[in-house]
Amino acid sequence: MTKTRYALVGTGHRAEMYVDAITDTYRDIAELVALCDPNTARAAYYVERITAAGAPAPSVWGPDDLEKLIRDERIDRVIICSRDDTHAELIVRSLEAGVDVMVEKPLTIDAGSAARIEDAVERTGRNVVVTFNYRYSPRNSALREVIRSGRIGKVTSIDFSWMLDTKHGADYFRRWHRDKRNAGGLLVHKSSH
């Protein structure tokens, strides 16, 4: 069986779940062959994590070489976990290089960028899948099952409020998310869930 060849663009914290899934649960059908990030220390951390899991070391590339990475490493699918404001450019470049894309939410930060992605999908015939890491947390999956089962009756209205506590919320506003130019604002970044 031929394995799907993945490249991971963006090696921050969010990359961990993809690295672990490919090197463990899906190792029989997938392989992570390349990492792409301007921060070589973060990329080196994941190279070490990947090899510690018994997988071959992926090559490491900078973002300027994305198309060369895709071509030289014969990539089937790119996973994008970079800063939100970089998603549109990286998605379009990947699609135009001939591969499908998985992108961590949000798709992008504004309507103009979303239109660029939509145009690239139409031009290339390639696919883009937006992943929502929080959507599948055990708590949320259990709640979905309770609602689906009808145990609480027919749900006709939902009120959802998201409170950023002093741990996660404080951390959120110390990182790149705090600047609307990077994340499109809290509404875009959190409401996409």
N, C-alpha and C positions, 0 to 999 in steps of 0.2 A: 504494500500500500504506500502510495506517495503521500508524504506529509505536506501540509500547507505550510509555506514558508512565510514567516512574519518578520516585519521590522517594527520596532517600537520607537516612536518619536516622542521624546520627552521622558526623562528619567527621574522625575521627582517622586514624591510619596505615592501618588496615584498609580504609578507604573507597577508597584509591588504586586497588586492583585493579578495583573496580566502575566507578569513574569512567573509568579507561583502557579497560576493555572496552566500555563504552557509547559512548564518544566515538571509538573506533577500530574494533575488530573487528565490533561489532554496530550501528554507526551507521546502517546501512540499515534496521534493524527496531526500533531503540530510541532513546529520547531521555531525557536526564536533565533534567527541567524544574524540580526543586525540591530544595533542601538544607534540612535541619532540624538545628540544633545550637544549644545555648546559647552556644557559643564563636564569636563573630562573626569572630575572626581566623582560626580554622581554616576556617570556611566561606568566607571571602574567598580563602584560599589555593586552594581547590578551584574557586571561580568563575573565578579567573585561569587555572588549569590547564585547565578546560573550554573557556574562550574561546580559549586558546592552541592548542587542538586543532581550532579552527574551528567549534565548536558554539556555539549561542546561550547567553548567560548564564542560568543557572537563577535562580529567585527564592530568597530566603533567609528562613527562618522559625525561630521558636523552638518548643521542644517543646510549650508550652502551646497552640499553634495548629495542632496536627497535623491535627485533623479539618477545620478550615477550609482548610488547605493541600490536603488530599485533595480536598475539594469544589471549591475555587476553581481549582485547577490541573488538574482532571479526571484525577487519577492513576489508573492501572490497577494498579500494583504498587508496594509500598513495600519498600525494602531497608533492613534495620536492622543497623547496625554500631556501635551505642552500647555503653556499658559493660554487661556481662553482667546485672547486677542490674536493669537498666531494660528488658530484653527483654520480659518478660511483659506489663507495662503497655502498652508501645508496640505489641506484637503485637495484644493484645486491642482496643485503641483503633482500630488500623488495620482489623482485621477488622470491627468494629462500624461503621466508617465505609464499609464496602462494598468493600474491596480485598483482593487476595491479598498475601501477605507472603513475602519471602525474608529469612532472618535468619542472620547469621554465627553459627557455633557458639560456645558451646553454646546450645541452645534457650533455656534459663533455668538458674537456679542451685539450684532445689529442687523437691521433688515437688508442693508446694502451688501453685507458679507454673505448673508443667506442667499441672496439673489445670485451672487457670483458662484456659489456652490451649486445651486440649482441649475444654472446655465452649464456648468462643467459636467454635471451628471447627464444632462440632455445631450451635450456634444460628444461625450466619450462613451456613453452607454454603460458606464461603470456604476457601482453601488456604494452608498454611504449608509452606515448604520450608526446611530447615536446610542451610546450605552449610558445607563442610569444606575450607577453603583448602589445608590441608596434604596432604589426601588425593590431590590431583592434581599434586603436585610431580613433576618429571621422574624423580627417583630412585625415588619410590614407585610411579609408573606403570610404570617398567622392572621393578621387583621383582614387581609384580602380573603382568606379562606372562611373566616367567620361571616363576613358580609355575603360571600358567594353561597354559603350553605343555607342562609335564611334563618339561622338560629336567633338572630336579633330582629327578625321581621324584615319588611321591605324598606330599604334605605331610600329616602326621598330627598335628603339634604345632608350636606357635609360642610362643616366649618373646620378649616385647617389653619392653625397658627404655628409659626416656627419661631421659637425663642432661642436666640444664641446665648448660651450661658457664659459665665466668666471664663470657663476653660476653653471651649471650642470657639466661642464668639470672640474672646480676646485674642486668641491665636489667629483667627480669620483676619482680623483687622491689623495684625502685625505683618502679614504676608502681602504678596502681590495683589490679592483680591481687593484690598482696601481702595485701590485706585480704579475708578470707573473705566478709565481707558484700557485697563488690563482685563477686566472681567465683565464689563457692561453694566455693572452695578449689582447690588445684592438681589434685586428682583429677578434679573436675568439668571444669575448664577444659582440661586436657590429655588426659584419657582419652576425651573425647568424639570425638576423632579416630578 
